């Protein structure tokens, strides 16, 4: 079985599903070739950047507009990122999130006809090679603990922009099958994986699989699959859109009354092993 597929291979649904179940992810290269919905979202992001310069009289110290915003105008860029995050507020982005092209694959991989999404689950990322990115860098983690609606869920990772190989994601294959992942609550209120478990179990027993950033690509991965960010070492900003989907008919989702929330936003202890 393989993980990376070409666009012309997506009709082989049984292979896609088996690979996803085995490894915890699949990637489809050039998935959004000649896709009007995808192109419109890319265009709207460029328009927002252009309007930011025009309306705020922003001066450039760097020729690359987006890099210049990240370097000198974090608040402006942060407002753009907020439009695409928790949840997406740009209509072209909402259309992309709800496009049949994506949803048909989600239904296949989750074996469900009743698909939903979670609160605060979308994220627009524009990451540079600047040192300030370190505070947003994501070490080894899984997405389930940030959405908590149901383990029967997945993340859609969409490559945007014009540049490739400027960062990406590193996955630990088959790690979505780990039971009772040992967690503790970090200083920021979010989960962290115990360091000894990472060192003695994850790093030793699970193969690493790096996927560099690739515009027009689609990665779909299990919400329990361990992964981390590959740092961007170039001045070309990496633009990525994250959408998350869940099976609303799953027993866990129903038992939780479809509640989904970030851990630090609720008083209940979602780190309870029994609930995990």
PyMOL commands that set and color helices and strands:
alter all, ss='L'
color gray80, all
select helices_A, chain A and resi 7-9+13-23+36-56+65-72+74-83+91-97+100-110+131-136+144-147+175-177+195-205+251-255+263-265
alter helices_A, ss='H'
color red, helices_A
select strands_A, chain A and resi 4-6+25-29+115-116+123-127+153-160+168-172+183-185+191-193+208-212+218-222+227-230+238-247
alter strands_A, ss='S'
color yellow, strands_A
deselect
rebuild
show_as cartoon
